[in-house]
Amino acid sequence: MGVLLFGLYMKRFEEEATGGAPVSILMVTQDVDMDTALTQPMLAVREVPRAYVESRHIKAADLSRILGVRVSTGLRANQSVMWSDLSTANESRRELSTLLREGMRAMTVSVEGRSAFGGLLRAGDRVDVLLSAIRPNSTTRVTLPLLQNILVLAVGADTGGPDAAEKAIRRGGSRGREVSLAVTIEQAALLTHAQDTGALQLILRNPDDVEIRENIPDTTDTDLIEAAERVKRSRGRTRPTPMVEMIENITGGRR
């Protein structure tokens, strides 16, 4: 009996010293950007002593409840997922200022209806910004890529929370005419000057495409009228697949 009681005592002592029995909670296996929907490959299970588990932690048994739910803030790899990290739990906190990462600024630009893609543009999308204006000291009108891979924070009053679009409309938010972007202070200055100089156009990107292209030529009336320039521009294509790249390397670019 004494040995049994001593064993129970030691077991209890070890549990208290280590924080108690382990509890399975969820963590992310990779960096997750704000407003990204959680998927199974992004998540893993971590064992944490009971004493260190908070009510905000999401237990492994609740995995099915959070699949497909978007996060309201960026998460780092190996970081525990909290209920407070989910958009559904943060509707009351989704003020525009709370969506900004450190060092970033929110700037609202007015765009034409076509730049809002018929109302389909939403918070969390990424866009490129084009500027059409008159070239300085000239009468030539030019269109050029101003910014690339810019995060959309809000469309009108819709910041992307659950049912936010409907609530924004009820509050009288302008849907699609004003778009708030996450930019640096330098990019904000560039956009401010651009709005006074010409017309802005937003180009929607695939969320997985983060490439920043260099040396993109400006577009002028010549590119529309001159046949050679028009043909050269019309041959633009997407990045080839690895197999196509291999074939082109072997054939010297011949099809």
Backbone bond lengths (Angstrom), bond angles and torsions (degrees), N, CA, C in turn:
res aa  C-N    CA-C-N  psi(-1)  N-CA   C-N-CA  omega(-1)  CA-C   N-CA-C  phi
1 M - - - 1.466 - - 1.528 111.03 -
2 G 1.345 115.11 -41.62 1.454 118.99 179.13 1.509 112.07 -62.28
3 V 1.345 116.97 -41.10 1.456 120.98 178.74 1.523 110.77 -64.65
4 L 1.348 116.61 -41.20 1.459 120.84 179.10 1.513 111.47 -62.80
5 L 1.330 116.69 -46.27 1.461 120.34 179.41 1.523 111.26 -63.84
6 F 1.345 115.49 -38.51 1.467 118.97 178.97 1.536 110.35 -65.13
7 G 1.333 115.83 -38.83 1.465 119.41 178.26 1.514 111.76 -64.11
8 L 1.347 116.70 -43.09 1.460 120.06 178.37 1.521 111.28 -64.15
9 Y 1.332 115.22 -38.27 1.460 119.90 178.97 1.527 110.33 -63.39
10 M 1.346 116.73 -44.99 1.452 120.62 -178.62 1.537 111.16 -64.80
11 K 1.347 116.22 -38.59 1.451 119.52 178.78 1.519 110.88 -63.79
12 R 1.328 115.54 -43.46 1.464 119.65 179.78 1.534 110.50 -66.31
13 F 1.323 115.52 -38.73 1.460 120.35 179.94 1.533 110.26 -63.47
14 E 1.339 116.95 -42.61 1.455 121.23 179.76 1.527 111.23 -64.46
15 E 1.345 116.03 -39.93 1.458 119.37 179.44 1.525 111.38 -64.34
16 E 1.348 115.18 -42.70 1.467 118.37 179.93 1.513 110.98 -67.89
17 A 1.334 117.05 -37.19 1.462 120.82 -178.52 1.516 111.67 -68.88
18 T 1.330 116.99 -32.30 1.466 121.01 -178.23 1.520 113.12 -96.59
19 G 1.319 118.35 -0.15 1.457 121.14 178.16 1.503 114.30 99.09
20 G 1.308 118.38 6.93 1.456 120.64 177.20 1.524 112.21 99.29
21 A 1.322 115.00 -179.10 1.468 121.01 -178.74 1.526 110.22 -63.35
22 P 1.336 117.86 146.54 1.466 120.26 -179.52 1.519 112.45 -69.12
23 V 1.348 115.03 145.41 1.455 122.61 177.44 1.523 107.63 -121.95
24 S 1.314 117.94 134.87 1.461 122.54 -179.50 1.521 110.11 -84.29
25 I 1.333 116.33 117.22 1.463 121.36 177.15 1.526 108.89 -122.57
26 L 1.325 116.49 166.13 1.459 121.60 -176.45 1.523 111.48 -95.01
27 M 1.337 115.44 144.67 1.461 123.56 176.32 1.525 107.93 -136.91
28 V 1.346 116.65 164.25 1.462 120.71 176.78 1.526 108.76 -97.98
29 T 1.320 116.04 142.45 1.463 121.56 -178.45 1.519 112.73 -93.08
30 Q 1.329 117.04 -4.87 1.458 121.52 -177.66 1.515 109.02 -150.83
31 D 1.335 116.68 166.81 1.459 120.24 174.85 1.524 108.96 -65.74
32 V 1.318 116.09 135.45 1.466 121.65 -179.49 1.523 108.10 -123.74
33 D 1.326 116.67 120.50 1.459 121.52 -179.51 1.523 110.92 -73.45
34 M 1.315 115.18 156.27 1.454 121.81 176.85 1.517 110.62 -55.96
35 D 1.322 116.50 140.68 1.460 125.17 176.72 1.534 112.58 69.88
36 T 1.337 117.31 19.63 1.461 121.80 175.35 1.526 109.27 -91.04
37 A 1.320 116.87 137.03 1.461 121.49 177.83 1.531 109.77 -76.72
38 L 1.317 116.85 133.92 1.463 121.50 -179.40 1.524 110.76 -75.03
39 T 1.335 115.92 136.12 1.459 121.76 177.19 1.524 109.25 -125.33
40 Q 1.320 116.25 165.76 1.465 121.27 -176.63 1.532 112.75 -56.81
41 P 1.357 119.73 -45.38 1.468 118.84 -178.56 1.525 114.19 -64.12
42 M 1.324 117.91 -19.47 1.463 120.76 -179.69 1.526 112.54 -78.27
43 L 1.331 117.62 -14.87 1.459 121.65 -168.77 1.525 112.06 -114.97
44 A 1.327 115.65 148.81 1.463 122.70 175.59 1.523 107.96 -145.97
45 V 1.327 115.47 172.15 1.466 121.36 -177.12 1.516 109.75 -106.48
46 R 1.318 116.02 137.62 1.470 122.55 176.99 1.523 108.55 -125.31
47 E 1.336 116.55 138.51 1.462 121.69 176.97 1.525 109.02 -92.30
48 V 1.335 116.13 123.60 1.461 122.11 -178.65 1.529 108.71 -128.19
49 P 1.343 118.73 135.40 1.468 120.26 176.70 1.526 111.38 -55.55
50 R 1.326 115.89 141.43 1.457 121.05 -174.82 1.518 112.76 -54.18
51 A 1.323 117.58 -34.80 1.462 120.79 -177.02 1.526 112.24 -64.89
52 Y 1.331 116.81 -21.13 1.463 120.43 -176.37 1.534 112.39 -103.01
53 V 1.309 117.56 4.99 1.453 121.82 179.39 1.520 109.84 -90.51
54 E 1.334 116.56 126.78 1.456 121.57 178.22 1.523 109.90 -99.93
55 S 1.313 115.18 167.08 1.464 119.58 177.91 1.527 111.09 -67.08
56 R 1.342 116.76 -20.30 1.464 120.10 179.19 1.519 112.98 -77.12
57 H 1.348 117.50 -21.01 1.459 120.28 179.82 1.533 110.27 -64.92
58 I 1.318 115.59 145.25 1.467 121.07 177.77 1.522 108.15 -100.16
59 K 1.319 117.41 120.80 1.455 121.75 -177.44 1.529 110.05 -78.05
60 A 1.330 115.03 156.02 1.463 120.81 -177.76 1.526 111.57 -59.22
61 A 1.313 117.06 -30.45 1.464 120.47 -179.42 1.522 112.46 -66.76
62 D 1.352 117.09 -16.52 1.461 121.11 -179.00 1.527 112.24 -97.81
63 L 1.326 117.40 15.24 1.456 121.11 -176.82 1.529 112.11 -54.47
64 S 1.318 116.81 -47.55 1.464 120.15 -175.88 1.529 112.31 -63.46
65 R 1.314 117.28 -23.16 1.462 120.59 -177.46 1.523 112.61 -75.93
66 I 1.342 117.43 -21.25 1.467 118.93 -174.75 1.523 112.95 -110.11
67 L 1.332 118.36 -5.94 1.460 119.76 177.71 1.526 109.69 -64.20
68 G 1.318 116.66 130.17 1.457 121.98 -178.65 1.514 114.16 87.13
69 V 1.336 117.86 -6.88 1.463 121.25 179.06 1.532 109.00 -84.70
70 R 1.307 117.40 137.30 1.466 121.69 -179.08 1.527 110.54 -83.84
71 V 1.337 114.93 149.85 1.461 120.22 177.56 1.523 109.07 -92.92
72 S 1.307 116.08 146.21 1.460 120.76 -177.05 1.515 112.21 -93.32
73 T 1.325 117.42 -4.01 1.459 121.76 178.85 1.512 108.49 -148.27
74 G 1.329 117.68 157.69 1.457 120.70 179.32 1.522 111.78 -70.29
75 L 1.323 117.07 142.49 1.465 123.12 178.62 1.518 109.61 -118.87
76 R 1.346 116.03 145.16 1.454 121.77 177.81 1.522 110.43 -97.39
77 A 1.328 116.05 153.02 1.460 120.63 178.74 1.529 110.64 -55.44
78 N 1.326 116.21 139.26 1.476 124.66 179.96 1.528 113.45 72.51
79 Q 1.321 116.83 11.60 1.467 120.58 177.37 1.523 109.09 -89.79
80 S 1.336 116.32 138.82 1.464 120.37 177.51 1.521 109.80 -67.10
81 V 1.330 115.94 145.10 1.459 121.47 178.11 1.520 109.07 -92.20
82 M 1.314 116.30 128.08 1.461 121.80 179.73 1.533 109.95 -107.41
83 W 1.329 115.55 152.37 1.464 119.51 174.67 1.526 110.05 -58.35
84 S 1.338 116.05 -32.60 1.466 119.97 -178.61 1.521 112.78 -73.16
85 D 1.355 117.42 -10.62 1.461 120.98 177.56 1.527 112.38 -82.17
86 L 1.327 117.29 -12.97 1.453 121.50 -174.28 1.525 111.07 -88.01
87 S 1.331 115.62 144.36 1.457 119.99 -179.27 1.520 111.60 -60.62
88 T 1.323 117.49 -36.16 1.457 120.50 -177.67 1.516 111.90 -65.67
89 A 1.328 116.67 -20.24 1.461 119.89 -179.07 1.517 112.28 -99.24
90 N 1.328 117.37 0.81 1.453 119.44 -171.42 1.516 113.52 -128.02
91 E 1.341 117.04 20.48 1.466 118.66 -178.59 1.523 111.45 -56.38
92 S 1.332 116.38 -38.80 1.459 118.74 -178.39 1.525 112.09 -72.17
93 R 1.381 117.15 -16.58 1.459 120.21 -176.78 1.520 112.38 -104.69
94 R 1.342 118.22 1.31 1.453 119.81 -174.61 1.530 111.64 -82.15
95 E 1.327 115.66 53.00 1.445 119.90 170.14 1.527 107.93 -75.60
96 L 1.318 116.42 152.40 1.454 120.56 -173.80 1.530 111.44 -57.75
97 S 1.323 117.05 -40.58 1.469 119.97 -176.91 1.523 112.43 -65.13
98 T 1.340 117.91 -30.06 1.469 120.22 -177.89 1.522 112.06 -77.44
99 L 1.333 118.07 -11.65 1.459 121.19 -179.67 1.522 112.25 -87.01
100 L 1.330 117.81 -7.45 1.456 121.58 -175.83 1.518 111.88 -87.95
101 R 1.331 115.02 136.21 1.449 119.58 171.55 1.522 109.14 -77.75
102 E 1.333 116.45 161.42 1.455 121.03 179.86 1.526 110.08 -60.14
103 G 1.307 116.12 133.11 1.456 121.63 179.04 1.512 114.25 91.71
104 M 1.331 117.76 -8.72 1.462 121.08 -178.78 1.521 110.52 -101.59
105 R 1.322 116.01 160.12 1.456 122.70 179.46 1.528 108.91 -127.62
106 A 1.319 116.79 154.09 1.471 121.76 173.93 1.520 107.94 -102.75
107 M 1.327 115.30 131.80 1.465 120.19 177.44 1.514 108.94 -135.57
108 T 1.316 116.10 131.89 1.467 121.63 -179.71 1.518 109.65 -97.78
109 V 1.328 115.24 129.26 1.462 120.85 178.02 1.519 108.53 -118.33
110 S 1.313 116.54 144.25 1.455 122.15 176.19 1.520 108.33 -90.35
111 V 1.323 115.88 130.48 1.459 120.37 -177.31 1.519 109.49 -128.02
112 E 1.327 114.78 161.20 1.456 120.24 175.10 1.530 109.51 -72.39
113 G 1.310 117.35 161.96 1.462 121.36 -178.66 1.514 113.39 -56.65
114 R 1.348 117.30 -35.05 1.467 119.94 -178.37 1.524 111.41 -68.26
115 S 1.347 117.93 -23.83 1.462 120.29 178.74 1.514 111.96 -74.40
116 A 1.331 117.81 -15.12 1.458 121.13 179.73 1.520 111.31 -95.96
117 F 1.345 117.11 2.48 1.462 122.08 174.01 1.526 112.19 56.86
118 G 1.320 114.94 46.89 1.455 119.95 176.16 1.514 113.64 63.47
119 G 1.333 117.39 28.87 1.461 120.46 -179.24 1.509 113.90 86.08
120 L 1.344 118.61 3.97 1.462 121.55 -177.98 1.527 112.77 -88.91
121 L 1.323 118.07 -13.71 1.458 120.49 175.53 1.527 108.99 -66.76
122 R 1.329 117.21 135.58 1.464 120.39 -175.73 1.518 110.81 -140.10
123 A 1.326 115.49 161.78 1.459 121.19 176.35 1.522 109.79 -58.69
124 G 1.341 116.19 136.96 1.456 121.56 -177.91 1.506 113.34 100.71
125 D 1.355 118.15 -17.50 1.455 120.83 175.33 1.525 109.74 -71.29
126 R 1.328 115.55 164.36 1.466 121.29 175.79 1.525 109.00 -122.45
127 V 1.325 115.41 141.83 1.457 120.91 -174.22 1.523 110.88 -136.03
128 D 1.342 115.04 159.31 1.459 122.21 164.49 1.525 107.20 -102.71
129 V 1.318 116.62 155.12 1.469 121.46 -179.54 1.529 108.66 -118.47
130 L 1.334 116.00 123.84 1.462 122.22 175.56 1.518 109.43 -105.27
131 L 1.327 115.93 148.22 1.462 121.95 177.03 1.520 108.96 -122.74
132 S 1.333 116.28 130.34 1.466 122.06 172.22 1.520 107.77 -112.87
133 A 1.325 116.26 122.46 1.464 120.30 -176.48 1.525 109.44 -156.48
134 I 1.326 115.53 172.12 1.464 122.15 176.56 1.523 108.04 -84.46
135 R 1.328 116.23 130.34 1.459 120.21 178.68 1.533 109.70 -63.15
136 P 1.341 117.58 136.39 1.477 119.98 -179.50 1.526 112.12 -55.64
137 N 1.348 114.81 141.67 1.472 122.53 179.16 1.527 112.13 57.12
138 S 1.341 115.55 34.74 1.453 119.93 -178.76 1.524 108.45 -156.92
139 T 1.320 114.86 168.44 1.460 120.32 174.35 1.528 110.81 -105.58
140 T 1.330 116.96 6.13 1.457 122.36 -177.16 1.524 110.50 -79.63
141 R 1.318 116.08 126.87 1.453 120.74 175.79 1.526 108.72 -88.77
142 V 1.330 116.61 135.24 1.454 121.57 -175.00 1.528 109.85 -134.07
143 T 1.319 116.15 144.60 1.466 122.31 173.51 1.519 108.14 -116.64
144 L 1.333 116.74 130.49 1.459 120.36 -174.92 1.526 110.68 -141.69
145 P 1.338 117.30 152.73 1.466 120.65 175.59 1.525 110.10 -74.62
146 L 1.324 116.34 119.87 1.467 120.89 -175.82 1.530 111.44 -91.85
147 L 1.333 116.64 -50.07 1.467 122.22 -179.57 1.523 108.82 -138.97
148 Q 1.349 116.20 153.62 1.459 120.40 -179.96 1.534 110.59 -131.36
149 N 1.328 114.38 148.38 1.468 122.66 174.43 1.533 112.09 56.03
150 I 1.319 115.92 55.96 1.461 122.40 -178.68 1.535 109.52 -101.76
151 L 1.325 116.80 133.49 1.462 122.39 -178.56 1.524 110.83 -79.23
152 V 1.336 115.75 133.12 1.468 121.95 174.66 1.527 108.44 -87.06
153 L 1.321 116.60 118.85 1.464 121.57 179.00 1.520 112.04 -86.79
154 A 1.313 116.50 -36.40 1.462 120.13 -176.97 1.518 109.47 -158.22
155 V 1.327 115.48 150.67 1.460 123.00 173.16 1.521 106.41 -120.27
156 G 1.331 115.92 111.06 1.454 118.78 -170.11 1.528 108.49 64.51
157 A 1.331 116.96 -127.49 1.468 121.97 177.49 1.518 112.42 -98.14
158 D 1.332 117.08 7.15 1.458 121.59 -178.07 1.524 109.48 -89.06
159 T 1.345 117.68 111.94 1.452 122.32 179.02 1.522 112.49 -99.06
160 G 1.338 117.49 8.05 1.450 119.96 172.23 1.503 116.64 94.22
161 G 1.326 119.45 4.10 1.450 120.68 177.04 1.514 111.60 -73.92
162 P 1.329 117.84 172.82 1.463 120.03 179.19 1.519 111.37 -60.28
163 D 1.338 115.54 129.47 1.466 122.46 -179.25 1.522 112.43 60.66
164 A 1.346 116.41 20.39 1.465 118.73 -175.86 1.516 112.06 -67.24
165 A 1.323 117.13 -35.02 1.459 119.53 -178.30 1.524 111.17 -61.68
166 E 1.340 115.45 -47.24 1.460 118.89 179.19 1.521 111.60 -63.62
167 K 1.336 116.93 -40.92 1.465 120.03 179.50 1.523 110.76 -65.92
168 A 1.345 116.45 -37.56 1.461 119.48 179.38 1.516 111.07 -63.79
169 I 1.342 116.19 -40.79 1.463 120.27 179.29 1.522 110.19 -64.99
170 R 1.350 116.60 -41.64 1.468 119.38 178.86 1.519 111.63 -63.83
171 R 1.366 116.35 -30.82 1.460 119.64 178.89 1.516 112.07 -82.56
172 G 1.330 116.46 -2.29 1.459 119.59 178.67 1.503 113.76 86.40
173 G 1.355 117.85 16.93 1.448 120.66 179.40 1.518 110.84 -66.30
174 S 1.342 116.68 141.64 1.464 121.10 -179.98 1.514 108.44 -78.26
175 R 1.316 117.35 110.05 1.447 123.46 -175.27 1.524 110.24 -84.30
176 G 1.347 117.39 110.19 1.446 121.00 172.31 1.516 115.23 95.44
177 R 1.333 119.45 -16.51 1.454 120.71 -178.59 1.524 111.69 -87.47
178 E 1.311 117.87 -31.58 1.460 122.10 179.72 1.519 109.09 -122.19
179 V 1.321 116.17 127.57 1.460 122.42 -177.29 1.523 108.43 -122.78
180 S 1.329 116.88 127.76 1.464 122.23 178.90 1.524 109.05 -96.44
181 L 1.325 116.34 126.88 1.459 122.73 -175.61 1.523 110.51 -115.34
182 A 1.340 116.41 149.39 1.464 122.39 174.40 1.523 108.36 -91.67
183 V 1.335 116.41 114.58 1.464 120.96 -175.16 1.524 109.75 -136.76
184 T 1.325 115.12 163.02 1.455 120.06 170.98 1.527 108.59 -79.49
185 I 1.327 116.13 170.09 1.466 119.38 -179.91 1.529 110.49 -63.84
186 E 1.353 116.72 -34.67 1.470 120.22 178.41 1.532 110.56 -68.07
187 Q 1.324 116.67 -41.69 1.468 119.65 178.38 1.520 111.15 -66.78
188 A 1.334 116.81 -33.93 1.462 120.39 177.97 1.524 110.91 -64.25
189 A 1.331 116.00 -40.64 1.472 119.70 177.84 1.526 110.53 -64.19
190 L 1.334 115.89 -40.23 1.466 120.22 178.94 1.524 110.86 -63.81
191 L 1.322 117.34 -43.75 1.464 121.32 179.47 1.528 111.79 -65.60
192 T 1.326 116.18 -40.74 1.467 119.91 -180.00 1.522 110.68 -60.29
193 H 1.323 116.31 -44.81 1.461 119.81 179.00 1.526 110.47 -67.97
194 A 1.318 116.95 -37.28 1.467 120.62 -178.25 1.522 111.68 -65.02
195 Q 1.343 117.07 -37.20 1.463 119.93 -179.54 1.524 111.58 -64.00
196 D 1.331 116.88 -31.01 1.464 120.39 178.47 1.525 112.34 -84.52
197 T 1.337 115.82 -11.64 1.469 119.97 -174.66 1.519 112.79 -98.10
198 G 1.337 117.30 -38.20 1.457 120.00 -175.90 1.514 111.86 -160.83
199 A 1.320 115.92 -154.89 1.470 121.89 -177.58 1.525 109.76 -104.95
200 L 1.339 115.69 139.62 1.454 121.74 179.02 1.528 110.49 -101.14
201 Q 1.310 116.24 144.29 1.464 122.63 176.49 1.519 108.43 -133.05
202 L 1.345 117.22 131.19 1.465 121.90 177.65 1.514 109.70 -95.63
203 I 1.340 115.91 138.13 1.459 122.85 178.36 1.522 107.60 -119.07
204 L 1.324 116.84 121.23 1.462 121.45 -176.20 1.523 111.19 -75.60
205 R 1.354 116.45 139.46 1.458 122.68 -179.88 1.529 110.45 -112.09
206 N 1.321 116.26 157.36 1.460 120.85 166.97 1.531 108.02 -68.15
207 P 1.336 119.59 134.88 1.467 120.51 -176.61 1.522 114.31 -61.30
208 D 1.355 117.18 -22.76 1.465 120.67 179.71 1.525 112.54 -88.88
209 D 1.317 116.86 -7.11 1.466 121.24 -178.88 1.519 108.79 -95.38
210 V 1.333 116.90 106.33 1.467 121.11 -177.70 1.530 111.43 -114.78
211 E 1.338 117.03 12.62 1.462 120.66 -177.94 1.533 111.03 -66.47
212 I 1.320 115.74 134.70 1.464 122.51 172.98 1.520 107.33 -104.11
213 R 1.321 117.24 112.42 1.459 121.59 -177.83 1.524 110.95 -85.51
214 E 1.322 115.30 138.32 1.459 121.37 -179.18 1.533 110.06 -104.09
215 N 1.330 115.28 158.71 1.467 122.59 171.85 1.531 113.29 56.24
216 I 1.329 116.53 40.77 1.460 119.55 174.78 1.525 108.34 -77.35
217 P 1.326 118.88 125.31 1.473 119.89 -176.11 1.528 111.75 -70.96
218 D 1.329 114.88 150.72 1.456 120.14 173.80 1.526 109.43 -69.64
219 T 1.317 116.27 156.72 1.467 121.78 178.30 1.523 109.31 -112.82
220 T 1.334 115.86 128.87 1.459 121.52 179.18 1.527 109.13 -126.59
221 D 1.327 116.32 -179.32 1.465 120.47 178.12 1.525 111.67 -59.61
222 T 1.323 116.44 -30.43 1.463 120.37 179.97 1.524 111.51 -60.43
223 D 1.332 116.53 -38.00 1.468 120.08 -179.27 1.520 111.78 -67.52
224 L 1.333 116.89 -21.54 1.456 120.31 178.49 1.526 111.99 -88.76
225 I 1.339 116.49 -33.21 1.464 120.52 -171.14 1.526 112.15 -95.30
226 E 1.342 116.52 -43.89 1.459 119.89 -177.63 1.519 110.13 -71.92
227 A 1.335 117.22 126.74 1.460 121.92 -174.44 1.520 112.32 -60.46
228 A 1.322 117.64 -44.90 1.468 120.81 -176.68 1.525 111.33 -61.87
229 E 1.329 116.18 -43.89 1.461 119.72 179.73 1.521 110.68 -67.43
230 R 1.326 116.17 -39.08 1.459 120.05 -179.00 1.530 111.09 -64.57
231 V 1.327 116.57 -42.08 1.463 120.25 178.80 1.526 110.78 -64.86
232 K 1.327 116.46 -42.03 1.459 120.45 -179.32 1.525 111.23 -61.51
233 R 1.326 117.04 -41.96 1.463 120.35 179.05 1.530 111.11 -69.82
234 S 1.335 117.25 -37.19 1.463 120.42 -175.40 1.522 112.32 -70.08
235 R 1.327 118.09 -13.77 1.452 121.33 179.82 1.518 113.19 -85.01
236 G 1.318 116.34 1.89 1.452 119.03 178.26 1.509 110.94 -57.73
237 R 1.329 117.05 140.18 1.455 121.80 -179.11 1.506 109.12 -144.22
238 T 1.317 115.51 167.91 1.449 120.76 179.54 1.513 109.71 -74.14
239 R 1.329 115.77 167.58 1.458 121.39 178.93 1.520 110.08 -59.70
240 P 1.361 119.74 130.65 1.454 120.60 -178.96 1.512 111.94 -68.76
241 T 1.320 115.46 154.33 1.453 120.60 176.19 1.514 109.03 -70.61
242 P 1.357 119.64 160.52 1.461 121.62 179.56 1.521 112.95 -53.33
243 M 1.362 118.52 -38.23 1.459 120.94 179.97 1.523 110.84 -65.25
244 V 1.357 116.20 -41.49 1.461 119.45 178.22 1.516 110.36 -64.89
245 E 1.347 117.70 -40.61 1.454 120.98 177.78 1.516 110.51 -60.38
246 M 1.341 117.90 -40.65 1.453 121.80 -179.80 1.524 110.53 -63.98
247 I 1.352 117.03 -43.83 1.460 121.28 180.00 1.521 110.66 -63.95
248 E 1.345 116.21 -41.67 1.452 119.25 -179.22 1.521 111.70 -66.64
249 N 1.339 117.23 -35.61 1.456 120.07 177.60 1.528 111.24 -65.51
250 I 1.337 115.99 -37.31 1.460 120.31 -178.30 1.522 110.52 -72.99
251 T 1.338 116.82 -41.85 1.461 120.76 -175.58 1.511 113.85 -90.22
252 G 1.331 115.53 -1.06 1.475 118.02 -179.42 1.489 113.01 73.48
253 G 1.358 116.81 26.46 1.455 120.55 177.69 1.501 113.40 94.82
254 R 1.372 118.26 -6.36 1.453 120.45 179.71 1.509 109.91 -77.58
255 R 1.319 118.03 144.89 1.480 124.48 179.45 1.518 110.06 -90.98
